[in-house]
Amino acid sequence: MLERTLDDEPTTGPEAAAGTGPVPHRADTRERGSFCYAQCSCGWRGPARRARDRARLDAGTHTEQAGPGGPGDDSSVPPPGGPAGAH
């Protein structure tokens, strides 16, 4: 019999939405045009940034503050420095 590990848990799709287990937070950065943003496997997405290091910081802060994961537990985690565009 095969054992399931945390890495086997679905991060997207109907299995994740059905709440079959915690969704691990795996954030990385994506680029769109001249902007970069952080995106997580839980569905969270950070604000568009011109500086890649700020997007990486958003991703790191999200995974630290969001905890071990779970559907819908990330909505209260704002990006560092407040909402997008706030200076």
N, C-alpha and C positions, 0 to 999 in steps of 0.2 A: 504494500500500500504506500502511496506517495504522501509525503507530508507537505503541507503548504507553509510557506514562510511569508513574512511581511512583504518581501519583494514580489511574491506571486499575487498580491492583492491588486485588483484593477484600479487604475488611477483615473480612467475616464469610461464613459459608456454606461449602459444600463445597469451593469453589475455594481458600479460605484454609486449610482443614484439610488439603487435599491437598498443601500445601507448594509451590504453583506460584510462590512468590516471597515476599519479606519482607512482613510485615504492618506498615504504618506505625502508630506509636502516636499515636492521636488521642484524648486524654482530655478529658472535659468533666464537668460536674456535673449531677446529677439530684436531684429532690426527691421524697420520699415522706413524706407527712404533715408533721410538724414537723422531719423530719430531711433532711439533704442528704448525698449521697455522690458520690465521684468514680468514673467508669466510663470504661474505655478500649476502643478498637476491638479490642484484642488479647484481650479477655475479662477482664482484670484489673478488680477492683472494690475500692474502698477502704472503710474502715469508715464507718458512719453517724455523722454529726456534727450537732450542733445549730447550729454556726457555719458559715455558708457559706464564709467565708474559709479555714477549716481544710480544708474539702473541696477548695477551689480549690488550696490548697497541696499537698494529697495528689496531685491531678492533675498539677500542675507537677513535683513531685518524681518521680513515676512516669515521666513522659515524659523527664526529664533522665537518670535512672538506668537506664532500660530500653534506651537507645541507639536505633539506627536501626530496630529491629523484627525480628520473626521469630517463627514459631510456638513457643510455649512458653518464650520467653526471659525472661518477666516474673515467673515464680513466685518468684524470690528477692528481689524488690523489695518490702520492707516499707513500710507507710505511715510518714510522719515521726512521731517520738515513740514508736515501738514499736507493739505490737499494740493493737487497739481496746480502750478501757476502761482502759488502763494510765495511771496518773498518778504 
